[in-house]
Amino acid sequence: MWQDNKDVIVLSTLHKNLTFEKTRIIKRKHGAVEEVKKPNLVTDYNNEMFGVDRMDQRLSSFPIMRHTVKAYKKIFFYLIDLAIFNAFAIFNKVKAPKLREKRHFTDFRLNLAEQMLSRVTLPQISSPGSLAVGLDPVRLQ
């Protein structure tokens, strides 16, 4: 069991043998630097989770699901956010080098919304009591 500030229990099908590397940690209570053995599994996990942390950080700027109460709606909107972020990551990996610039997530999101809304055509709905086209009624005669 690995312990940094709290106990951490890990299970892996990727790592066959439990191997360790030495790392330095700072104890919170005393502020002392201590050298401990950290499992490679924990190191690999921390390296891979960096992208997820960045994704969560960027998605927190656009809390779509803040206003909903139902759990299924929160899950739905989270999946929409996740899909938008994944599209942004793929765009930066594939298209941005060709454009020689990286877009900001905010700009990407706004551009996506504008493109989606530009394809929508709203039906022409006449309001109740409106006049038919082409008629010129004479009023108050």
C-alpha positions as CSV (number, residue, x, y, z in Angstrom):
1,M,0.0,0.0,0.0
2,W,1.4,3.4,-1.0
3,Q,0.9,6.3,1.3
4,D,1.5,9.9,0.4
5,N,-0.8,12.0,2.6
6,K,-3.4,9.3,2.7
7,D,-3.3,5.5,2.1
8,V,-3.7,4.7,-1.6
9,I,-4.7,1.2,-2.7
10,V,-4.1,0.5,-6.4
11,L,-4.8,-2.5,-8.7
12,S,-3.3,-3.0,-12.1
13,T,-3.4,-5.5,-14.9
14,L,-0.7,-3.6,-16.8
15,H,2.1,-3.8,-14.2
16,K,3.2,-7.4,-13.6
17,N,5.8,-6.9,-10.9
18,L,5.7,-4.3,-8.1
19,T,8.7,-2.1,-8.8
20,F,9.7,1.0,-6.9
21,E,11.6,4.2,-7.5
22,K,12.9,6.5,-4.9
23,T,11.2,9.9,-4.6
24,R,11.3,12.8,-2.2
25,I,8.2,13.9,-0.4
26,I,7.6,16.7,2.0
27,K,5.7,15.8,5.1
28,R,2.9,18.2,5.8
29,K,3.0,18.2,9.5
30,H,6.7,18.7,10.0
31,G,7.8,20.1,6.6
32,A,10.7,17.7,6.5
33,V,11.8,16.2,3.2
34,E,11.8,12.4,3.3
35,E,13.0,10.0,0.7
36,V,10.6,7.1,0.1
37,K,10.0,4.3,-2.3
38,K,7.1,5.0,-4.7
39,P,5.6,2.2,-6.8
40,N,6.1,2.7,-10.6
41,L,2.3,2.1,-10.9
42,V,1.7,5.3,-8.9
43,T,4.2,7.2,-11.1
44,D,2.6,5.9,-14.3
45,Y,-0.9,6.8,-13.0
46,N,0.2,10.4,-12.1
47,N,1.8,10.9,-15.5
48,E,-1.2,9.7,-17.4
49,M,-3.8,11.5,-15.3
50,F,-2.3,14.9,-16.0
51,G,-4.4,15.2,-19.1
52,V,-7.6,14.4,-17.2
53,D,-6.8,17.0,-14.6
54,R,-6.3,19.6,-17.4
55,M,-9.5,18.5,-19.0
56,D,-11.4,18.9,-15.7
57,Q,-9.8,22.3,-15.1
58,R,-10.9,23.6,-18.6
59,L,-14.4,22.1,-18.4
60,S,-14.9,23.8,-15.0
61,S,-14.9,27.1,-16.8
62,F,-18.1,26.1,-18.7
63,P,-20.4,24.6,-16.1
64,I,-23.3,23.6,-18.3
65,M,-24.7,21.2,-15.8
66,R,-24.7,23.6,-12.9
67,H,-28.3,24.6,-13.5
68,T,-29.8,21.1,-13.8
69,V,-31.0,18.9,-10.9
70,K,-31.7,15.6,-12.5
71,A,-28.8,13.2,-12.5
72,Y,-29.4,11.9,-16.1
73,K,-29.2,15.5,-17.4
74,K,-25.9,16.1,-15.6
75,I,-24.5,13.0,-17.1
76,F,-25.8,13.9,-20.6
77,F,-24.3,17.4,-20.4
78,Y,-21.0,16.1,-19.0
79,L,-20.7,13.8,-22.0
80,I,-21.4,16.7,-24.3
81,D,-18.6,18.7,-22.6
82,L,-16.3,15.7,-22.8
83,A,-17.0,15.3,-26.5
84,I,-16.3,19.0,-27.2
85,F,-13.1,18.8,-25.2
86,N,-12.0,15.6,-27.1
87,A,-12.7,17.3,-30.4
88,F,-10.6,20.3,-29.2
89,A,-7.7,18.0,-28.3
90,I,-7.9,16.2,-31.6
91,F,-8.1,19.6,-33.5
92,N,-5.0,20.9,-31.7
93,K,-3.1,17.6,-32.5
94,V,-4.1,17.4,-36.2
95,K,-5.1,20.8,-37.5
96,A,-3.3,23.3,-35.4
97,P,0.2,22.4,-36.6
98,K,-1.0,23.0,-40.2
99,L,-2.5,26.4,-39.2
100,R,0.6,27.1,-37.2
101,E,-1.4,28.3,-34.3
102,K,-3.2,26.7,-31.4
103,R,-6.7,27.8,-30.5
104,H,-7.9,28.5,-27.1
105,F,-10.6,26.2,-25.8
106,T,-13.0,29.2,-25.4
107,D,-12.5,30.2,-29.1
108,F,-12.9,26.6,-30.2
109,R,-16.2,26.3,-28.3
110,L,-17.6,29.6,-29.6
111,N,-16.7,28.7,-33.1
112,L,-18.3,25.3,-32.8
113,A,-21.5,26.9,-31.4
114,E,-21.6,29.4,-34.2
115,Q,-21.1,26.7,-36.9
116,M,-23.8,24.6,-35.4
117,L,-26.3,27.5,-35.1
118,S,-25.6,28.7,-38.7
119,R,-27.0,25.4,-40.0
120,V,-30.3,25.8,-38.2
121,T,-33.1,27.4,-40.1
122,L,-36.0,28.5,-37.9
123,P,-39.5,28.0,-39.2
124,Q,-41.5,31.2,-39.9
125,I,-44.3,31.2,-37.4
126,S,-46.9,33.9,-37.5
127,S,-48.2,35.2,-34.2
128,P,-51.9,34.9,-33.4
129,G,-53.9,37.8,-34.7
130,S,-51.3,38.8,-37.3
131,L,-52.4,39.7,-40.7
132,A,-52.1,37.5,-43.7
133,V,-49.4,38.5,-46.2
134,G,-50.7,40.6,-49.1
135,L,-53.8,41.9,-47.4
136,D,-54.2,45.6,-46.8
137,P,-57.2,46.1,-44.5
138,V,-58.8,49.4,-44.1
139,R,-59.2,50.2,-40.5
140,L,-61.5,52.5,-38.5
141,Q,-63.5,53.6,-41.4
